[in-house]
Amino acid sequence: MMLILFMISFSLFLHLRIRTQWQMAADVESQLYSLVLAENGIEYARTLLPHMELNLLLAGLDGTFSGIHSSEWRNPMSFAEALRVDPSTWKPPHDDGLPFYDGQPLLPGGHQGAGEGYFFLKFSNNPEESPEHDEDHIILVRSLGIVPTLVQDFFFPHLRNSVVLLEARFRQERAFSLPSPLTLLGHSGSFQWEGEGFSIEGKEKFAITLLSTSPSTLYPDLVSSLSGSQQQSIRGHGVHPSIREVSPQDLKEPMAQHLLTPGFWNHFLLQLPKFTDDPPHGIVFLPEGGVFDKPLSGILVAQRNLILGNGAQIRGLLLHLGQGKLTLREQSQVIGGIWMSNFGTTGDKLKAGPIALQVSDSSAIRYDQAAIGAALTLLPPTQLGWRILFPETVE
């Protein structure tokens, strides 16, 4: 009897050890998979953000922000629910912060991975602003990875899922939402206008906006370079020539303030080559300038002497960053907007230089807000932060 009891006890012990080891291995596997799914959710959100209107996203498909309902309102669902829910059947109670396109939700019930796991996303405004209204183009996204456990816990059978919650903080790059077809930032300029057949059309906007740094001669430099008949070619809001001068701080767009920080330009120029290796992407970078003589829908960024040839038809944005002259030859066109500045960075300060522009007869710059908006979607959002959240730290 003692031997039989010993054998039974030993067999039961082995069974429990094997089951425990099996359960631990299964838990590690499902936990790692839920982490991978949550990371995939963050990357998916990164691809969506350039195309999103943030205030519409915060309100959801129904157009109404439902408010803050719990301490975990930024999560796709609470931790307690995520541990117990069947992810294949779960539906969100509200559509606030859930991405949609063309009137249809993109992830109505989450996104299923290669196995049985899912990830769920929710966007929310950054804590520095009100929950329902964005102004600074900074937003939080939380991605919840859920994977059903392979082995149910004997002591906690109601805990059926492995869960990982990630949060990323992104900023949409909207600094170049230009207020005019020609926008100049600097303290002085050299301008040449050939003939009277060129046109700068602002429509309901000012044709030229000067963002003048103090002290500045940019406005008198520009106006004195135009003859009376040439001034009639600069049309838009107000009288001819349609020109306004403001300080960068006067712009209502909060993103414009980044244009006066060295960190923005250092980051922009450092990251730019990563997105210009593939020409179909729509961003062309010419750090040494040259002649550009073909159609482009997207963004052309250039430094030094850049010439737009007769075949240049740019629909979107032209960003000329100085160290040389921008020349528009006859028949060249920019439909969207041109940005010009000439900044160098010295430590934590910007060093401004003069702007140089030459516009030939029969060339045209026409404001098109839709073309600018489409071009801006090519700029990926900047990731400002990333963290793993736990039930004890979620807020």
Secondary structure, DSSP 8 states (H G I E B T S, - for coil): -HHHHHHHHHHHHHHHHHHHHHHHHHHHHHHHHHHHHHHHHHHHHHHHGGG--HHHHHHTTTT------STTTTSSS-HHHHHH--TTT---S--TT--EETTEES-TT-EE-SSS-EEEEEEEE-TTS-TT--SS-EEEEEEEEEEE-SS--SS-TT--EEEEEEEEEEE---TT--SSSEEEEES-EEEEE-SS--EEE-TTS-SEEEEE-SS--HHHHHHHTS-HHHHTTEESSSSSS-EEEE-GGG-S-GGGGGGG-HHHHHHHHHHGGGGSSSGGGSEEEETT-EEE-SEEEEEEEE-SSEEE-TT-EEEEEEEE-SSSEEEE-TT-EEEEEEEEE-EEEETTEEEE--EEEEE-TT-EEEE-HHHHHHHHTTS--EEEEEEEE-TTT--
